[in-house]
């Protein structure tokens, strides 16, 4: 599943909300001294939750609630007279259809569109006050907005009670799903080991306290999982770790379960420095205040530079050390042997399900009864038969013909297309298993692909291989590999407008930092053995078809002939083991090395997945696999 | 010539200065009310001049004067009791040898080394004042330093009189060399055309004034050249351009020359908005103040974000628009047809000289009389015989055997090695001609190279070809091509620790922005047809040899099979046409495409340079060229 690119199909066509009443109530709240000492003249509603999450729980979809637009990115601002919503190019159409005429769509990236700051300055009366919930605005965004407003005589204030929540009558409650404890067999390290490693990183940098706010980092640290957010096996929590203290903030009711109590050793005496003090989710603020009040003059507190303004500002500036990637983010990205083994197992099970699916599709498509939606459902059904299946890792992109060119497509009844012998089928899907997370894209033709379809597929395959087989020095950042994926397409004047890969969690978020492969040189961290990323170049012909070939790959040491300055080299090992359709390949365009790569890859698929299909007695899928992994000439 | 990498050989072994007396005088000046109202407790002496120049005129080598260290990068700070100098890894040895024990060497990049700010805070008495010449510190550096000092109760002040100049008795005067006027035949555009284009860029962005501070931009804008700085054909000046005003600040004596007066139309009536008002170099400050005093409320002034603090701060913040690349920098980078033609001519002449040199070396080396220095001198002599030769474009890197592994090597009597049949010879050199600037590296063996030397040379060649032959979409930034140059080396576990290419001026600086090819993702601008960069991968085996293959290449449109989203494609055309030694190539390691590239490149060398050698009657070099350009199998 690709992270960086536009979607032009939205999740559901929701009916237009008539926002007159909501806006009236919000404006009333903006004057209500129950929430603020003085009336505010504008209120900012960003996307997002208090944990920098990519996906949101329903209770956090506040921007959607107030304006109707449910895309992944957008900020709404309401003043006494105006209501405007900023989003980017991928969402112009969707937002204009989902919002009613009480709202003005602010098209980001267009020259004539004012920034939020400039727009506020242009519409606000003198000396205005602008409010925002400090829990859902990041500290750096607060800083920029505050500075711009101050420059024009206005001020930005934190409104502690969220004003959307105040008017959202049937707002869903914050989920508090059952926690799953993960033993050593899945994690490779106890949470106590991870705590000790974290503290040694803290000691190394002379840091007294670390505040964890990202949900996947907290889940990883404590070897716990939840299902508070769809697709992401996380739970709402904060953690504050000192050299002798561990505080975990979450819904206390979750701790009633004996396995959880035991896992966290809540009732058993333990080493003092490894005893977990639990406290309600909401108390993180006052507890962090208390921690900060007791800081010695040189003591430092680590917090992510993407954490909420509210928590960040609790830490006095002199004690605050902002970091782009926390030690947990970095440690979590480098998988240990047990996690690698788990990811391999998960990918074997996932491949079994996909081989079955493709064998089934081959049989069913000629009947004209399989649609994008039913194919995706079948894939989910087959995956769910595999051991330790938990759920999907993201909404399946199941797309036929022209729908394949919509990179973040999700089939809906209104767009649902039937699979046929005439059009390319692209399936980008993945699952959460207790032992690992998968994400795989295969592009297939069940009839006879055209020469052009084969040609472009082959360029994409060449790019996929160029990344997968690349050897590069230790310390190389992923963005330096991105052009390898494009070289063959570029030579023919083609390209794709998304990045090539993202980090993948181990039974965690399917998108995770701090590594990736992209032409965008965001601050990615160097690739290290044990990191896991996707390799997913593509090619999209608007109105005709989409091609993407995606494997999840593991960074492993390489042993080339020489070893310059003893730096060591790395390469990738595919974890995904699903055949790449040979019918789509124009083998004349491959070099011998590339042909060898395909044949070796298919040999591994046949060997590893074949054995598992055999073990599971899935004969038809095994036959399909054997046929699809014949060597190419 | 490579820009981004370390040199460990310095220009001259200068005798240690006994700095006791100099430091005494400087500390006296720091208390002298002639220069400052109140005594200062520290004085910062950065490298650099008032124009962000890479190379310096002797009068601007102030840091060298005060501490003895003459490397290209370093900052000295003198307090009442201490004197410390910060430099980076490439200069640790040189600095420690050139500085006496009155100075502390601060090794940047080492964990234990304090930053300048932290060091100042650690040694200064409370409420100290730190001085710096605002003309040689960039505005953003000033800001950072000022903030850090203020945080610790100190303050940073601008000392208008440079205190080094105050104690530098025999300080050379600022050069004021004769100006050379360039006609349309060399520039393709009159300075009036360039002025009009600049103003239309200003109008587009609603900018009223533009302040030019970079010397190569001013030289380019006015179609004038000087020789104030060795290797760079520039002259000391500033320019301020308004929509109806042009002000040029320079040594007024330079305007006594009739050709210059005529070129600038100083005496002939001209359109009012194209009349150049000249003023003394030093008056730029007061003139810019006058301009700013008359600004309307919404008027904006453009200045580079690398310009001096002194000039930047003259512009009130509300009117100041800082830009990373000025419109002149961008316009200058995209060469017009005349400039491209000139660059081609310059490269033909340069290739003639090099073919002669290599033919001569082949004859002379067996006698054992040619050294690194004499070979470099011979290259200069041969170049100087070519039409419109002006001088070298940088100090020749002429290096034998192990000296070749020192990337910025310059031969000195103490290191001078004799060329032989047993060691690799690397020559990185270039010249300024009135029609263009060259920069070429060839690596040769005059006996029998070892299999390992051939192998690594071939990897470097593969990298050189991969960049040179790359096809990529319009809008691609150079850093996305860097890995192509390394792919073959990486596959064998090898690498080189410098960037792959830099922009090259047209009879201007051999290093220019805003484009380049590097793993460092500095803010490079996208490549455009007409830009000219170097392509210079290498491989260096410490203590044994160095390999680099460098051509200057022109960005040109490419016409691949398809044209994705009508974006268009680009590729490179080599301007450098000097044979690449076939003897060094292990042809088994080349693909057919790469062999074809080499043969086609050599065909062009033979055709173009052969014709010129023939015309110039240089028979021996022609024979050499014909032999060296035989097709490889």
Interface residues (C-beta under 8 A of the other chain):
Chain A: X470 X471 X472 X473 X479 X480 X481 X482 X483 X484 X486 X487 X489 X490 X491 X492 X493 X494 X495 X519 X521 X558 X560 X561 X562 X563 X564 X565 X567 X569 X591
Chain B: X470 X471 X472 X473 X479 X480 X481 X482 X483 X484 X486 X487 X489 X490 X491 X492 X493 X494 X495 X519 X521 X558 X560 X561 X562 X563 X564 X567 X569 X591
